[in-house]
Amino acid sequence: MKNIVIFSGTTEGRMLSSMLSKDGRPHHVCVATEYGKEVMEEDRYAKVHVGRMDEKEMEAFFGELENDENSLVFDATHPYATEVTENIKNAAKAAGLRYVRVIRGEAGDEPEGVMKYPDVKAIASAMNESTGRMLLTTGSKELECF
């Protein structure tokens, strides 16, 4: 396998990179922010790229690598990062690379009263209609909605 690229933004991305490094498999890990780089373990097998890329920039990034029919692109970004997921999927297809989406399974053990929403806009709408204290855990990119 010539190249493995992981777009990481989750624990799963870090775990995948760690497993590949332990197996001695060279790979590239793309993270959006400096914080993403801080939590990613760069080593002799994992080369970390920092910075958001649009679809065309991803295609160019893939073009700089020596790819073959077994090269892989793993999308281990946050489940709500739908725009970047679409960009990764399209760029991988344009470059002729296999695309694999990595997402965590449903936990199912949430305490009673935990609410789930399909996207950030639905959460913001629900918060506007609610009173009392709330805990919001989101990335800085989505804060503008709130």
Buried (B, 14 or more C-beta within 10 A) or exposed (E): EEBBBBBBBBEBBBEBBBEBBEEEEBBBBBBBBEEBBEEBEEEEBBEBBBEEBEBEEBBEBBEEBEBEEEBBBBBBBBEBBEEBBEBBBBBBEBBEBEBBEBEEEEEEEEEEEEEEEEEBEEBBEEBEEEEEEEEEEBBEBBEEEE
